[in-house]
Amino acid sequence: MYPGQCTVLLGHNGAGKSTTFSMLTGVASPSSGTAYINNYDIRSSLPSIRRELGLCPQYNTLFGFMTVMEHLEFFAKLKEREWNPEEARQ
């Protein structure tokens, strides 16, 4: 994967997509092995990973009364990130 790249995970029902994301976000523990996100080990660095990771699950987590930019600002503030509207437009 490369900086700025949008990556998707596709597969049939039961292929393990949700399980993979559960492990990457710390909801579930891997039975063996590990994975790295931005050089952070998912087994030992979840707080650092969660500060930089965003996940949009298949169910609707957006609010109909907010614009796209308002959503981006809202989630940036939830993650205690500096909000930069110009950067968001890129």
C-alpha positions as YAML, in Angstrom:
chain: A
units: angstrom
residues:
- id: 1
  name: MET
  ca: [0.00, 0.00, 0.00]
- id: 2
  name: TYR
  ca: [1.12, 3.54, -0.70]
- id: 3
  name: PRO
  ca: [0.52, 6.92, 1.01]
- id: 4
  name: GLY
  ca: [-2.75, 8.48, -0.11]
- id: 5
  name: GLN
  ca: [-3.93, 5.24, -1.66]
- id: 6
  name: CYS
  ca: [-7.49, 4.05, -1.06]
- id: 7
  name: THR
  ca: [-7.56, 0.28, -0.50]
- id: 8
  name: VAL
  ca: [-10.55, -2.05, -0.36]
- id: 9
  name: LEU
  ca: [-10.98, -5.63, 0.81]
- id: 10
  name: LEU
  ca: [-13.44, -7.66, -1.25]
- id: 11
  name: GLY
  ca: [-14.63, -11.22, -0.78]
- id: 12
  name: HIS
  ca: [-17.60, -13.54, -0.59]
- id: 13
  name: ASN
  ca: [-19.73, -13.89, 2.54]
- id: 14
  name: GLY
  ca: [-17.74, -15.74, 5.18]
- id: 15
  name: ALA
  ca: [-14.37, -15.03, 3.56]
- id: 16
  name: GLY
  ca: [-13.06, -13.27, 6.69]
- id: 17
  name: LYS
  ca: [-13.29, -9.58, 5.77]
- id: 18
  name: SER
  ca: [-15.00, -8.51, 9.01]
- id: 19
  name: THR
  ca: [-12.74, -10.77, 11.06]
- id: 20
  name: THR
  ca: [-9.68, -9.21, 9.43]
- id: 21
  name: PHE
  ca: [-10.85, -5.69, 10.25]
- id: 22
  name: SER
  ca: [-11.79, -6.77, 13.78]
- id: 23
  name: MET
  ca: [-8.22, -7.96, 14.29]
- id: 24
  name: LEU
  ca: [-6.67, -4.86, 12.69]
- id: 25
  name: THR
  ca: [-8.69, -2.55, 14.95]
- id: 26
  name: GLY
  ca: [-8.24, -4.55, 18.16]
- id: 27
  name: VAL
  ca: [-11.83, -5.74, 18.48]
- id: 28
  name: ALA
  ca: [-10.57, -9.35, 18.17]
- id: 29
  name: SER
  ca: [-7.14, -10.83, 18.82]
- id: 30
  name: PRO
  ca: [-5.39, -12.83, 16.11]
- id: 31
  name: SER
  ca: [-4.90, -16.49, 17.03]
- id: 32
  name: SER
  ca: [-1.36, -16.33, 15.63]
- id: 33
  name: GLY
  ca: [0.92, -13.96, 13.79]
- id: 34
  name: THR
  ca: [0.57, -10.20, 13.68]
- id: 35
  name: ALA
  ca: [0.04, -7.32, 11.28]
- id: 36
  name: TYR
  ca: [1.47, -3.82, 11.06]
- id: 37
  name: ILE
  ca: [-0.28, -0.54, 10.34]
- id: 38
  name: ASN
  ca: [2.07, 2.40, 9.70]
- id: 39
  name: ASN
  ca: [4.87, 0.29, 11.23]
- id: 40
  name: TYR
  ca: [2.86, -0.25, 14.44]
- id: 41
  name: ASP
  ca: [2.30, -3.84, 15.60]
- id: 42
  name: ILE
  ca: [-1.42, -4.51, 16.14]
- id: 43
  name: ARG
  ca: [-0.61, -6.65, 19.18]
- id: 44
  name: SER
  ca: [1.26, -3.94, 21.09]
- id: 45
  name: SER
  ca: [0.44, -0.51, 19.63]
- id: 46
  name: LEU
  ca: [-3.34, -0.22, 19.30]
- id: 47
  name: PRO
  ca: [-3.64, 3.30, 20.80]
- id: 48
  name: SER
  ca: [-1.15, 4.63, 18.22]
- id: 49
  name: ILE
  ca: [-2.90, 2.75, 15.41]
- id: 50
  name: ARG
  ca: [-6.35, 3.98, 16.41]
- id: 51
  name: ARG
  ca: [-5.19, 7.61, 16.28]
- id: 52
  name: GLU
  ca: [-4.36, 7.18, 12.59]
- id: 53
  name: LEU
  ca: [-6.92, 4.65, 11.41]
- id: 54
  name: GLY
  ca: [-10.41, 5.25, 10.12]
- id: 55
  name: LEU
  ca: [-12.93, 2.53, 9.37]
- id: 56
  name: CYS
  ca: [-16.31, 2.87, 7.72]
- id: 57
  name: PRO
  ca: [-18.29, -0.35, 8.27]
- id: 58
  name: GLN
  ca: [-21.01, -1.56, 5.95]
- id: 59
  name: TYR
  ca: [-23.82, -0.07, 8.03]
- id: 60
  name: ASN
  ca: [-24.65, 3.62, 7.91]
- id: 61
  name: THR
  ca: [-22.64, 5.68, 10.40]
- id: 62
  name: LEU
  ca: [-23.32, 9.06, 8.80]
- id: 63
  name: PHE
  ca: [-25.83, 11.70, 9.82]
- id: 64
  name: GLY
  ca: [-28.30, 12.90, 7.19]
- id: 65
  name: PHE
  ca: [-28.30, 16.46, 8.53]
- id: 66
  name: MET
  ca: [-24.52, 16.92, 8.08]
- id: 67
  name: THR
  ca: [-22.51, 17.66, 4.93]
- id: 68
  name: VAL
  ca: [-19.46, 15.62, 3.91]
- id: 69
  name: MET
  ca: [-17.15, 18.36, 5.23]
- id: 70
  name: GLU
  ca: [-19.05, 18.49, 8.52]
- id: 71
  name: HIS
  ca: [-18.63, 14.73, 8.89]
- id: 72
  name: LEU
  ca: [-14.89, 14.97, 8.21]
- id: 73
  name: GLU
  ca: [-14.54, 17.75, 10.78]
- id: 74
  name: PHE
  ca: [-16.65, 15.84, 13.32]
- id: 75
  name: PHE
  ca: [-14.59, 12.65, 13.03]
- id: 76
  name: ALA
  ca: [-11.29, 14.59, 13.05]
- id: 77
  name: LYS
  ca: [-12.31, 16.19, 16.33]
- id: 78
  name: LEU
  ca: [-13.37, 12.83, 17.78]
- id: 79
  name: LYS
  ca: [-9.86, 11.56, 17.05]
- id: 80
  name: GLU
  ca: [-8.34, 14.77, 18.47]
- id: 81
  name: ARG
  ca: [-6.79, 15.61, 15.11]
- id: 82
  name: GLU
  ca: [-6.18, 19.13, 13.87]
- id: 83
  name: TRP
  ca: [-8.96, 20.14, 11.47]
- id: 84
  name: ASN
  ca: [-7.76, 21.62, 8.18]
- id: 85
  name: PRO
  ca: [-10.57, 22.20, 5.63]
- id: 86
  name: GLU
  ca: [-8.09, 22.82, 2.80]
- id: 87
  name: GLU
  ca: [-6.37, 19.50, 3.44]
- id: 88
  name: ALA
  ca: [-9.78, 17.78, 3.53]
- id: 89
  name: ARG
  ca: [-10.64, 19.19, 0.10]
- id: 90
  name: GLN
  ca: [-7.59, 17.47, -1.39]
...
